[in-house]
Amino acid sequence: MSYVIGVDLGTSAVKTVLVNREGKVAFEASEAYPLYQPKAGYSEQNPEDWVEQTLVSLRKLLEVSGVHPSEIEGLSFSGQMHGLVLVDAEGKPLRNAILWNDTRTTAQCHRIEKVLDGKLLSIARNRALEGFTLPKILWVQENEPELLQQAALFLLPKDYVRYRLTGDYAMDYSDAAGTLLLDVAGKQWSTEIAEAFELPVSLCPRLVESFEEVGTLLPQIADQTGLAAATKVYAGGADNACGAIGAGILSEGQTMCSIGTSGVVLSYEERKDLDFEGKVHFFNHGEKDAFYIMGVTLAAGYSLSWFKDTFAADKSFDVLLQGIDAIPAGSNGLLFTPYIVGERTPHPDANIRGSFIGMDAGHKLEHFGRAVMEGITFSLRESIDILRNAGKTVNEVISIGGGAKNEAWLQMQADVFNATIVKLESEQGPAMGAAMLAAYGCGWFPSLQECAAAFIRPAKSYAPNPETVAAYDGLFALYQDVYGQTRSLNDRLEAYR
């Protein structure tokens, strides 16, 4: 039997999956690592923690599975995006990594927008947001200049781990697209952006395709994990790109909705000249010469978790959501906006905050629970509508993540999006996408599409109900008004937070 391994380097843990030629996950393992928040708005991790726990996870995967190392042909990676790892000439990290959810770089974002103006969107195709990598580099430039002077390269999280496993420096296009230093359409580092901030282009690693072989395991890594030193290693991709691959979003017209802590609407795209004016993200795909369009709701599943922890801490999610399918669409006139940590799409606004609108004495816990789910889904529909307004057809959406675990929520997505929602038989998310990159790289399939056809199987679909679609269309128009009506109020409330 032949296997490949997918390694998903997340924010809280690394997950490894062992996948056979039929696309079945034979075994999986996961190891957590700490998050450091030395100041408000700071979010950091020690890159060595990623390496150590990845090695532990790989070793456990091999021990539990009992699979002979020679049966494992290759491995690849998915990784949390945007995190800054600065390494010196010997490959040693110069400081803790600054993560995607670190918000210290507002001033640097303003600087980028002011210096580059319209060039930023024409080259990097994305607005300057605190999560991206270039603002983090500029923060180091301004606050820790001696470290930047010592830096030989900047890497992203998975690229540092892969370097430690292989000794090879590289970055794939899908992850590089989230740095704001890549010419996304031209697939090369932008000297214009780098030079605008007096950054040497030599700070950027070589660029590779996500499915490209970048080496084999170093002997000491093979010893520590039990894997064969000849195991082929492939570059891998950004977590969202790998999530798209793992959901089979690999051809025109395919769209997915992922509801985890944050929420993502992602659609495959081959046209590189589309202009969304920065309303959505436009990144390189893990598939060659392809892209994906992505809208983000910052607090999707997190809004539901917050609601449960705050108002129903003694209840499980299953108990909390019991009976919501008996509540009519619109929760009897109760609307929720999921802006509890700010918002990303279509409103890149760090100051906006959430609201319940329309509360009355007749509303019970189940009304509030349904309203929270509807508000999250309305926010994701705003991204769906941006795609449709750009001429994309969105008739079917693959739903993954926590939002795919509840039947009522799946039907709600069908009705709010007015599209058929498809739930997958087995969903491993970005880890499966990483395994598929390895399978394709190893030559198991002639294309990623054929790999997806063999690995990914639909389990059930949910068709929109015309009457409910009409009701939600009216409610969605009201939902869209709430942002504009509450923005100035939230700005005035800022002084009291």
N, C-alpha and C positions, 0 to 999 in steps of 0.2 A: 504494500500500500504506500502511496505517496501523499505527503502532506506539505502544506505551507503554514506559516505563522503570520498572523496580523498583530502588530503591537500598537495599541492606542494609548498615547501619552496624554492623559487628561489633566485637569486642574487639580483634582483631589487624589487621583490614583492612576496607575498604569494597568491596563488590561491587556492580556495576551490570549489569543485564541488559536487553537490548532484545527485546521480545516482540511478535510480530505477532498478528493477529486470530484465528489458529488456535491460539494458545497456544504456538507454537514459539519457543524462544529463538534469535533470529537471531544475536546476538553478545553477548558478555559481557566485562567487564574488572574488574580488581581492583587495588587499591593498598593497601600496608601502611602502618602508622604505629606509632610506638614506644609502649611501656608504661613508665611510671616507677614504681619501687618504692623510694622514699627511705628507708623503714624497714620492718622486718619487719611484715607484715600490711597494709601500705599498697599501694594500687594506684590509679594516677592516669594521666590522659592530658590533653594540651593540646587544648582544643576547636578551636583553630585548625588543628591537624594534621588533624582530621576534615574540616574545610571544604576545606583545600588539596587533600587527596587525593581528596575527592569530586569536586572540580572537574577534577582531572587525569583521574580515571576516566571522568567524563562526556565530557570532550574526546576521550579515546582511543576511547571507545565510538563516538562519531560519526565519528572519522577512519577507524577500521578498517572500520566498516560501510558507509561511503559513502552512508548514508541521508540524504536531504535533510531539513533541520530542520523543514520544513513538514509532513513525514509523521509527525512525533512529536507526538501529541496531548496527552499528559500524563505526569506522573511522580508516584510516591509512594514512601513510605519504610517500611522496617522498621528497628528500632533496638535495640541492647543496652538492657536495662531498668535502672531504678533509679539510674543514674549521676547525680550531682548537679552541675549547672552553675548557678552563681550569677552573674547579670549585673547591672550597674549601670543607671542611668537611660538611658545611651547604648547599652545592649546589649552592653557589653564584659564578658567574663568577669573575675571578681574573683580567681580562683585556678584552678589545675588542677582538672579534674573528678575527683570521687571516684567510683570505679567500683563496679559490682555485686559484684565479688569482693574488695573491700576489707573487712578484718575488724577495723578499729580501734574499732568502735562497740559493743562488748559492754556497756559500762557504760550507754550511752544506751538500748540495748534493754531493760535491766533497769529503767531509769527509766520508759520508756514503759509497760511491763507493770505497774509499781507504781502509776503515776498513773492509768492508764485502766482497769486491771483488766479486767472482762468487757466493758466498753464497746468496747474495741478490736476484739474479734471480732464484736460486733454491728454495728459501723459499717464498719470497714475490712475485715472478713471474713478477716483474716490475722494471724498472730502477728508480733511484732516480731523480725525477724532482721537480722543485720548487713548483709545485702545490700540492704535496702530504703532508701528515700530519706530518710524522716523521721529515722531515727537519725543520718544524715550531717548533716542540717541542725542537729540538736541538738549534734553534735560541734563544728561550726563555732560555734554559739552559745556553747558553753562554752570553746572553745580559741582562736577567732579572732573575738571579738565585734565588733570594729571592721569586719570584712568583712561580717558579717551586717547590720550597721547601714547599710552602703552599698548592700546588695542591693535592687534593684527587683523582681526576679522570680527564681524558680528554674525551670530548664528541665531536661528530660531530653535525652540526647545527640542523638537524631535531631531533636528539636524545635529545638535550637540550630542545627543545620546547616540545617534548613528555614527558620528565621528569617533566616539569612545569605543564603539564596537568594531569599527573597521579601520580607523586611522585616516579616513578620507573626509575632506571638507567639501560640501556641496549643499545646494538648496534647490528645491524644485520650484517650478513656476507657480503652482497653486498657492504655496506658502509665501513665496516672494511677492506675490501680488498684494499681500496684506501688510507690506512694509511701507508703502508710499514712495519707495525708491525705484520701483520697476516701471518701465515702459510696458504697460500691460499688453497692448496690441502688438508692439514690436518685439516683445519677449527678450528684452535686454535691460540691463541696469541703465538708468537715466543719468548720464553725466551732467545734464542740465540741472536736474534737481540736486544732485550731490554737490556740484560746484556752487550752487546758490547758497549753500550753507557751509562752504569751506570744508567739505568732507571728501577725503580721497576715495575714489571708486575702488581702490584696492581693498577697502574695508569690506567690500561685498564679495561673498564666495562665488565660485563658479555655478552656473545655472544648468540644471538637468531636467529631464522629463521624469514624471512621478514613477513610471514603470522602468526606468533605466537602472541597469545594474551598476552599483558603485563600489563593489568589492566583495570580499568574503570576511569571515570573522577572524579577528586577531587571535593568535594561539592562546593567550592568557584568558580571553573572553570565552573561547571554546572550553577551556579547562573549568572555568567558573560556572558555566551554564550546562555543560554536558553535551552541547551541540557540537557537530562536526565543524572543524575549521574551514572546510570547503563549502559550508552553507552559503548560498548566494544571498546577497543583501541588495535590496532595491530601494530607491530613494524615498518613495512614499509621498504623502501629500498632506495638505491642511485638513483639519478635522471635518470641516464642512464639505470640502471636495471629496474626501473619503466617505463621508456619510452619504453623499449623492451617489457615488459609485456603489456603495453597499445597498442602496435602495434601487439601483438600476436606472438612475437618471443619466442616460448616456446617449440620447438622441433628441432631435428637435421635437418640441411639443411636450416633453416630459417634465413634470413639476412635482416637488415633494413639499410636505409640511412636517416639520419636526418640532414637537413641543416637549422641551426639556425644561431646565431652569429658565433659559431664554427660549424664544420661539423663532423659527426660521422658515421662510418660504423661499425655495430655491428652484430655479428653472434653468434647463440646459439651453445654451445659445452658441451658434457658430458665427453669427455676424459680429465683427469686431468694431463696427462703426456706429453702433447704437449709442444714443446720448440720453441718459436719464437725469442729467443735471444734478447728479449726486444724490438723488432721492433714494436710490438703492445702491448696494455694493455691486461692483462689476469686477469679477476675479477670473483668473485663468483656472480652467478645469484640470483634473488629473488626466483626462483624455487629451491626446495630442491635438494642438491647434483648436481647442474648443474653450468655451468660457461658461461661467454661470452667473446668473443674476440673482441677488439675494437681498431680501428684506428681513429686518430683525425686530422682534419685540423683546425688549430687554427683560421684562418680568412676565414671562408666560406661565410656565408651571410654578415659578416662584410666587406669583400672585396667589395661586391656589394654596401653596404651602403656607404662605403668610396668613391667609385667611383661616386655614385650619388651625395653625399654631396659636393664633390670636383669639379666635372665637370658639374653637371646638377642639382644644388640645387633647381632650380625653377620648376623642373619637378617631377611628381609623379612617382612611380615605374612602374605603368601601362603604362604611356606615354613613359618613358625611354626605356621600353622593347618592345614597338610597333615596328614591322618590323624586329625584330631580326631573326624570323623564315624564312625571305626571304634572309638572309645572309647565304652563303654556309658554311658547316662544315670547320672549320679552319679559319673563319673570314678573308678570302683572305690573308692568310699568316701572321696573327697577333697572337702571343702567349702571354699569361699572366701567371705569377706564383704568387699564392696568399700568398706570404711570408711576408706580410706587417707588421706582428707582430712576425716574426719568424715562425718556423714550429715544428710540433710534430711527425707526421708519414709520411714517414718512416725516416725523418731526424729530430731527436731531437736537433734542432739548434736554439738557441735564437738570433744569430747574422745575420742569413741569411735574406735578404730582397727581396721584390717583384720586378718583372721586366715586362715591355712590350718589346717583341722582335719582330722585323720585321715591325716596323711602316713605312709607306710611305704616300705620300701626298694624295693618294686615299682613305685612311681610314677615315671614318666618325664616329660620335658618336655611331651609332648602331653597327659598327664593334667592337669598343672598348667594348661596353656593352656585346656583344656576346662573345668576347674573355675572358672577366672576368668570365662569367658563365662557359665557357669551361675550363678555368684554375682551377676553384674551383672543377669542376667535374673530371678533370684529377687527381687532388690531391687526391680526394676520391677514384679514381680507383686504386691508388697505394695501398691503404688498401685492396681493393677487390682482387687485384693480390696476396697480401701476403696470404690471405685466400685460394685462389685457389692453390698457390704453396705449401700450407700445406696439400693439398689433399681434401679440402672442395669443394663441388659442389655449385656454386652460379649461378643458372639459373633464379631465381626470387628474386626481392628485393622490400620490402615495403618502399615506400618513404613518409617521414613525414616532418613537418616543413615548412619553407618558400619555400624550393625547390619543394614542392608538390603543390604550389599554382599557378604555371605557366605551361601551357600546353607545351610550347616550351622547357622548362627546363626538364620536365618529359620525353619528347621524347629524349632529349639530354642525359639524364642519361641512358636510354635504349640503345642508340647507343654507348656511351662511355664505359659502363659496359658490353655490349653485353649480356644483361639479360632483361627479362620482368620486367617492373616496375609497381607496383600496388599502386594505390592511394586509401585511405580509405574513406568511406562514411562520417564518423564523426571522427575527430582526436582531442583528448584532451591531448595527450602526457603523461608525467609522472603523471599528476593528475588522469588520467583514470587508469593507472597502480596501483596507490595507492588505488583507489576505488575498483579495482579488488582484491587486496590483502585482503581488508576488506570483500568483498563479499565472497571470498573463505574461509576466517577465520570464517565468520559467518555461514558457512555450506550451502550457497546457491547452491554450485556446489561441486561435488566430487573431482574436480581437477581444476587447473588454466587453463589447456587446454580447458576444457569444458566451463569454464567461458568465455574464449576468443572466443570460437565458438558462444556463445550467444551474446556477447557484441560487437564484432568487425565485420564490414561488408565492403568488398571491394566495391569500387564505379566504378573504371575504370582501365584498364590495357593498357600498352604501349609496343608494341613489337619492338625489334631492327630491323632496316632496314639494310640488309646485305651490301649494297653499302656504306652507311654512316659508318657502323661498320669498314669496311676496310679502309676508309679515316681516321677515328679517330685512328685506330691502328698505322698508319704511323705518325700521328701528336703526338700521345702519346709518341712514341719513341724519338721524338725531344724534347718534353716537359721534359722528364726525363733527357736529357742532360743539361738542363739549370742550374739545381742546381750545378752540378760539375763545369760548365764553369763560374759561377758567384760567387762561394763561396769565392775564394781568393780576388776577387774584393770587395766584401762586407766587408771582414775582413779589407782590406786597407781603405775602406771608413769609418770604425768605428771611426777613429780619427777625422773625420769632422762632426760627428753627434752631 
